[in-house]
């Protein structure tokens, strides 16, 4: 469940001022040793009013480029897991008086479960999703055909699921949709049936 999606409860960010950019430097220490994946990154210039914010593209890997570039030329950042550093697409030129910093939103690694009394990371109304997953693994460990399986195409891409695995994946998808919309309509309806979901006049469900 945890690695399936960047759930709201698992996201944190670098504190302001944590990663100031330094002239002619390309790599910067990651904000934490337990980053699973960066989600959003921005370059912030602080010596202007208001502060200037520009989002950076997050890429999988970047090579070393120590030729300093003006900050408008800094457009990408990667998490170099092997060295525990955030790497810009090039070293940055920081003139005297200019204040720049890197800010990153990221998902942390899951906490290892060591006790049945340990606090779970998801909200109570998602417990049914975890139960569907546990049932799948129970079937799988018992070599029960009800566990189901994933089917793939000729390129190895998953095109469908069967059995309990399909039920579990469907529950995960509902959970992801609830995160996107901000409520879990499949478990605790935010609005009664008959209230239109579309606010631009489409009236999917009609007026009560």
N, C-alpha and C positions, 0 to 999 in steps of 0.2 A: 504493500500500500504506500509506503513512504516514498519510494523512489519513482512511483508512477507519475507524480505530478508535484509541482512546487506549492504544496498546501500552505495556506496563510499562516498557520501556527508554526511552520518550520522556517519561515523567512526572517532574516535579520539584516542589518546593514552596518556599514562602517560608521563610527562616530565622526562627526564633523571635526576636521583638523587632524584625523588619524594618519592620512597619507598625503602629506604635502609634496608637491612635485619639486624636484631639485634640478638645477641646470645641468644639462649633459648626461642625465641619468635616464635609463630606459626601464630598469626593473625595480619594483618596490615590494617590500615585505607584505604578504597577504595579511588580511586583518585577523585571521584566526587559522589555527592548524587543521581545523575540522570542516573546511568548506567542501561541500559536495559538488556544487555548481554555482557559478555566478549567474545572476538573472538580469541585472540591469546595472549599467555603469555610466557615469557622467563625469565630465571634466568641469570643474567650477573655478571661475576666476573671481577672487574675493576683493581685489583692489578697485573694483568699480561699484557704483551705486545705481541700480541694484546689482547684486552679484550676477555674473553671467554663467548660465548653465548650458552645457551642450552634451547630448547623449552620445556615447561611444558604442560602436558595434562590438559585440562579444564574439570572438572567434576561438576555434579550438586550439590553435597553435600559432606562434609568431617566431620568426627568426631574429637573430641579433642584428640590430642596426644602430650603431653608436654615433651616426652623423646627426647632430642636433637639428631639429626642425622647429620652426615657430609653432606655437600651440594650435593654430588653425589646421596644421598638418597632422595633428594627432587625432586619429579617427577610430582606432581599434585598440582593443585590450584583450588579453587572454590570461587565463590562470595556468601558470606553468607548474603543474602539480609536482614534478620531479624536484624542483628547487623551492617550492612554496612561495612563489613570487607572482605578483601581477606584472605583466609585461606589456608595455605600450608598443605600438607599431614602429616606434623609433624613439631615440633619446629626444628629450624636449629641451628647447632653448627657453630659459626663463630669465629675461632681462632683470636688472636691478630694479626693485620696487614692485615688480609683478608678483602676485600671490596666486598660485594655482594649487589645486588639490584634486585628488581622485576620490570619488565616492562610489561605493558598490553595494547593491543589494544582492544577497546570496542565500542559498539554502544550505544549512549545516548538515553534517553527517547524522544519520540516525543514531540514537543512543542505544547501546546494546542492552537487551532485556536480560536481566539477571535475577529478577524476583517477581512473583505474582502480585506483590504489593506495589510494584513500581507504577508511577503515574503514566498513563498512556498519553500519546501526543495528540490524538484526535478527539473531537468533541463526542459527547455521549450519543448523539443521534446518528453517528456514523458507526456505532458498534455493530449494527447488522451487517455492514460491509465486511468488517473483520471476521464475523462469524461465518459468512459465506466463504471467505478465504480459508479459514481454519477447517471448514467442512471439506473443501477441495483437497487440502493437504492430508486430512484424515483418510479420505478415499485413496489418495495417491500412495501414501505410506502403506495402506492395506492392500495395495495392488488391486483395487476395486475399479471395474470398468466405468462406474458412474463418475469417476473423477473427470473423464473427458480428456480432450487434447486440443492442441492448436493445429490447424491445417495451413499449409503454405503453398505458394505457387512455384513455378519453375525457377524463379529467381530467389527463393528462400524467404519471400515476404509473407507475413502472416495474413491470411485472408478470412479466417474465421475460427470459431471455437465450438466445442461440443461439451455436453454434460455439465457437471458442476463448475468446471472452469469457465464455461460460457456464462453461467449465472453470476459467478464472481466478477468477471470482467464487465458485465452489464451493470452490476452494482457500483463498481469503480467509476464507470462512465457517468452514472447518475450523480455520484459524489463530486466528480469534476465539474459537471454542469452546475451543481449547486454552488460550488466555489465561484464560478464565473458570474452567476446571477446574484449571489449574495444570500440565497436562502435555499432550503432543502424542500422543494415542493412535493417530492415523492414521499416524504415522511411527515413533515410538519408544514402543511400548506400555508404560505404567507398570505394568500388571499382566497376568498371563497370562489367556488366555481361560478362562472357567469361574469366575473369581472374581467374585462379585456386585458390581455397581457401586452398588447401593442398599444403604445400611446400616440401613434401617428394616424389613427383612424382605421387601421386594418380590421379591428374588432374580431379577432380569431374566435373567441368564445361568445361574443355578443354581449349585450347589456342584460342585467338581471330584470 
